[in-house]
Amino acid sequence: MATILSIITALVVGGSGVYDFMNPPQTVQLMHDLGYKPGFHRTLGIIKLAGAIGLLLGLQALNLGLLASIGLVAYFGLAVRAHRKLAHETNEFIPAIALLALSAITFLALLFS
């Protein structure tokens, strides 16, 4: 189960990371609203891609998968916090909540496998 969750999470997070390089308007606006410099959303994409790669490499080295998954939990936890800080409606950050939940479930599956 942990292997399947790791692969699914890596694919979803990796896709989200690639999407960040396409200058999605909502992400660019969020970074602007939080006071980050233009282009910072690409850094977020790099972090997501690193987490996805870590999960895939973690299929061979369990500790790396655990570290990647806990990093993604922290990342998406902070993403949810950023949306709440800006008083966004819940429907605006459902993807961040869903990815937080997926990352947390993956972490728990890896931890107890």
C-alpha positions as CSV (number, residue, x, y, z in Angstrom):
1,M,0.0,0.0,0.0
2,A,2.8,2.4,0.8
3,T,4.4,1.8,-2.6
4,I,1.1,2.6,-4.4
5,L,0.5,5.7,-2.3
6,S,4.1,6.9,-2.9
7,I,3.7,6.5,-6.6
8,I,0.3,8.3,-6.7
9,T,1.6,11.1,-4.5
10,A,4.7,11.5,-6.6
11,L,2.7,11.7,-9.8
12,V,0.2,14.2,-8.4
13,V,2.8,16.4,-6.7
14,G,5.1,16.2,-9.6
15,G,2.4,17.3,-12.0
16,S,1.6,20.2,-9.6
17,G,5.3,21.1,-9.6
18,V,5.4,21.1,-13.4
19,Y,2.3,23.2,-13.5
20,D,4.0,25.9,-11.3
21,F,6.4,26.5,-14.2
22,M,3.5,27.4,-16.5
23,N,2.8,30.6,-14.5
24,P,-0.6,29.7,-13.2
25,P,-2.4,33.0,-12.5
26,Q,-3.8,32.0,-9.1
27,T,-0.3,30.9,-7.8
28,V,1.4,34.0,-9.2
29,Q,-1.3,36.2,-7.5
30,L,-1.0,34.3,-4.2
31,M,2.8,34.8,-4.2
32,H,2.3,38.5,-5.0
33,D,-0.3,38.8,-2.2
34,L,2.1,37.2,0.2
35,G,4.8,39.7,-0.7
36,Y,7.1,37.4,-2.6
37,K,9.2,38.5,-5.6
38,P,7.9,37.7,-9.1
39,G,8.9,34.2,-10.2
40,F,9.0,32.8,-6.7
41,H,6.3,30.3,-7.8
42,R,9.0,28.5,-9.7
43,T,10.8,27.8,-6.4
44,L,7.6,26.2,-5.2
45,G,7.6,24.0,-8.3
46,I,11.2,22.9,-7.6
47,I,10.3,22.0,-4.1
48,K,7.3,19.9,-5.3
49,L,9.5,18.2,-7.9
50,A,12.1,17.4,-5.3
51,G,9.5,15.9,-3.1
52,A,8.1,13.8,-5.9
53,I,11.6,12.6,-6.9
54,G,12.3,11.8,-3.2
55,L,9.2,9.7,-3.0
56,L,10.1,7.7,-6.0
57,L,13.7,7.2,-4.9
58,G,12.3,6.3,-1.5
59,L,10.8,3.2,-3.1
60,Q,14.4,1.9,-2.8
61,A,15.5,3.7,0.3
62,L,12.7,3.9,2.8
63,N,14.2,6.7,4.9
64,L,14.3,9.0,1.8
65,G,10.7,8.4,1.2
66,L,9.8,9.2,4.8
67,L,11.8,12.4,4.6
68,A,10.2,13.4,1.3
69,S,6.7,12.7,2.5
70,I,7.2,14.7,5.8
71,G,8.7,17.5,3.7
72,L,5.5,17.5,1.5
73,V,3.3,17.5,4.6
74,A,5.1,20.6,5.9
75,Y,5.0,22.2,2.5
76,F,1.3,21.7,2.0
77,G,0.6,22.6,5.6
78,L,2.3,25.9,5.0
79,A,0.3,26.3,1.7
80,V,-3.0,25.9,3.6
81,R,-1.7,28.4,6.2
82,A,-0.9,30.9,3.5
83,H,-4.4,30.7,2.0
84,R,-5.9,31.1,5.5
85,K,-3.7,34.0,6.2
86,L,-5.1,35.8,3.2
87,A,-8.6,34.8,4.2
88,H,-9.3,32.9,1.1
89,E,-12.6,30.9,0.8
90,T,-12.1,27.2,1.5
91,N,-13.0,26.3,-2.0
92,E,-10.0,28.3,-3.2
93,F,-7.5,26.1,-1.5
94,I,-9.1,22.7,-1.6
95,P,-6.2,21.4,-3.8
96,A,-3.7,22.3,-1.1
97,I,-5.9,20.6,1.5
98,A,-6.2,17.5,-0.6
99,L,-2.5,17.3,-1.3
100,L,-1.8,17.8,2.4
101,A,-4.1,14.9,3.2
102,L,-2.5,12.7,0.5
103,S,1.0,13.5,1.7
104,A,0.0,12.8,5.3
105,I,-1.5,9.5,4.4
106,T,1.5,8.6,2.4
107,F,3.8,9.5,5.3
108,L,1.8,7.3,7.7
109,A,1.7,4.4,5.2
110,L,5.5,4.6,4.9
111,L,6.0,5.0,8.6
112,F,4.1,1.9,9.4
113,S,5.2,-0.3,6.5
